[in-house]
Amino acid sequence: MQQADQREIIVSIRTSYDFNADEGRAVRVVEFHGRRTTVIDTFKKSTPKRMILVEMIRAVQSFKEPFHIIFNVECNFGFKYLNDERQWENRDLGNTFNELIQAGGHTIELRDCSFYEGGKDLQKWLLNILKKAS
């Protein structure tokens, strides 16, 4: 839940993974005050869900003040597992993410783009950024 004095920042993430080559790419777009910053990363020997979490961690690490962060991601990578102690293949990254959120004083909102209006269009736009960067 957003705190009254927190400013909002939007982070949108999309991945593309070639399982035959065991290599993937991710685009992370951060929007704040009408400005966008785009970063494209390459991953070897990962999974799309891990790539999303790494991009979320990298985004949080880049923030110098507390924000209400809205994460627009391409799928539900295990939202419910972030805040419980059940075993999960991405527990290591989930724990790191949670620690960074708490230490930074951030609040978060996780959005699965496949379930809200405009989400699919956002993901198509992000995929086009990845394709053009090839």
C-alpha positions as CSV (number, residue, x, y, z in Angstrom):
1,M,0.0,0.0,0.0
2,Q,1.3,3.4,-1.0
3,Q,2.3,5.8,1.8
4,A,1.0,9.3,1.5
5,D,4.5,10.9,1.1
6,Q,5.8,8.4,-1.4
7,R,6.2,9.2,-5.1
8,E,5.2,6.7,-7.7
9,I,7.6,5.1,-10.2
10,I,6.6,2.5,-12.8
11,V,8.9,-0.4,-13.9
12,S,7.9,-2.4,-16.9
13,I,9.7,-5.6,-17.7
14,R,9.6,-8.1,-20.7
15,T,11.9,-11.0,-21.4
16,S,12.7,-13.2,-24.4
17,Y,14.4,-16.5,-23.9
18,D,15.9,-18.9,-26.4
19,F,15.9,-22.3,-24.6
20,N,18.0,-24.0,-27.3
21,A,20.8,-21.5,-26.9
22,D,20.1,-21.2,-23.1
23,E,20.3,-17.4,-23.4
24,G,17.8,-14.6,-23.0
25,R,17.3,-10.9,-23.0
26,A,15.2,-8.6,-20.9
27,V,14.1,-5.0,-21.3
28,R,13.4,-2.8,-18.3
29,V,11.7,0.5,-18.7
30,V,11.5,2.9,-15.7
31,E,9.1,5.8,-15.9
32,F,9.2,8.7,-13.5
33,H,7.8,12.2,-14.0
34,G,7.1,11.6,-17.7
35,R,10.7,10.4,-18.4
36,R,11.7,6.9,-19.5
37,T,14.9,5.1,-19.0
38,T,15.4,1.9,-20.9
39,V,17.9,-0.9,-20.1
40,I,18.4,-4.1,-22.0
41,D,20.3,-7.0,-20.4
42,T,21.5,-10.4,-21.6
43,F,21.3,-13.5,-19.5
44,K,22.9,-16.9,-19.9
45,K,21.6,-20.1,-18.3
46,S,18.6,-18.6,-16.6
47,T,14.8,-18.8,-16.9
48,P,12.3,-16.1,-17.9
49,K,10.9,-15.9,-14.3
50,R,14.4,-15.5,-12.8
51,M,15.2,-12.9,-15.4
52,I,12.1,-10.9,-14.3
53,L,13.2,-11.1,-10.7
54,V,16.7,-10.0,-11.5
55,E,15.4,-7.0,-13.4
56,M,13.1,-6.1,-10.5
57,I,16.1,-6.3,-8.2
58,R,18.3,-4.1,-10.5
59,A,15.5,-1.5,-10.7
60,V,15.1,-1.3,-6.9
61,Q,18.9,-1.1,-6.5
62,S,19.0,2.0,-8.7
63,F,16.5,4.0,-6.6
64,K,18.0,6.5,-4.1
65,E,14.8,7.3,-2.2
66,P,11.7,5.4,-1.1
67,F,9.1,5.0,-3.9
68,H,5.7,3.3,-4.4
69,I,6.9,1.0,-7.2
70,I,4.5,-0.4,-9.8
71,F,6.0,-3.5,-11.5
72,N,4.3,-4.4,-14.8
73,V,5.6,-7.9,-15.7
74,E,4.6,-10.3,-18.5
75,C,3.4,-13.1,-16.2
76,N,2.7,-14.0,-12.6
77,F,6.2,-15.4,-11.8
78,G,5.1,-16.4,-8.3
79,F,3.7,-13.3,-6.7
80,K,2.3,-15.2,-3.8
81,Y,5.6,-16.8,-2.9
82,L,7.4,-13.5,-2.4
83,N,5.8,-13.0,1.0
84,D,5.7,-16.5,2.5
85,E,8.2,-19.1,3.5
86,R,7.2,-21.9,1.1
87,Q,9.9,-23.6,-0.9
88,W,10.2,-21.9,-4.3
89,E,12.7,-22.3,-7.1
90,N,13.4,-18.6,-7.0
91,R,13.4,-18.2,-3.2
92,D,17.0,-16.7,-3.3
93,L,16.0,-13.9,-5.6
94,G,12.7,-13.4,-3.8
95,N,14.4,-13.0,-0.5
96,T,16.9,-10.5,-2.0
97,F,14.1,-8.5,-3.6
98,N,12.1,-8.4,-0.3
99,E,15.2,-7.3,1.7
100,L,15.8,-4.5,-0.8
101,I,12.2,-3.3,-0.7
102,Q,12.2,-3.2,3.1
103,A,15.7,-1.6,3.4
104,G,14.7,1.1,0.9
105,G,11.4,1.9,2.5
106,H,9.6,1.1,-0.7
107,T,6.0,-0.2,-1.2
108,I,5.2,-2.3,-4.3
109,E,2.3,-3.2,-6.6
110,L,2.8,-6.2,-8.8
111,R,0.8,-6.3,-12.0
112,D,0.6,-9.3,-14.4
113,C,0.1,-7.6,-17.7
114,S,-1.9,-10.5,-19.1
115,F,-4.8,-9.7,-16.7
116,Y,-5.4,-5.9,-17.0
117,E,-6.6,-3.7,-19.8
118,G,-3.7,-2.3,-21.7
119,G,-1.3,-4.8,-20.3
120,K,-1.0,-6.9,-23.4
121,D,-0.3,-3.7,-25.5
122,L,2.4,-2.7,-23.0
123,Q,4.1,-6.1,-23.4
124,K,3.9,-5.9,-27.2
125,W,5.6,-2.5,-27.0
126,L,8.3,-3.8,-24.8
127,L,8.9,-6.8,-27.0
128,N,9.3,-4.5,-30.0
129,I,12.0,-2.6,-28.1
130,L,13.8,-5.9,-27.6
131,K,13.5,-6.8,-31.3
132,K,14.7,-3.5,-32.5
133,A,17.7,-3.7,-30.1
134,S,18.8,-7.0,-31.8
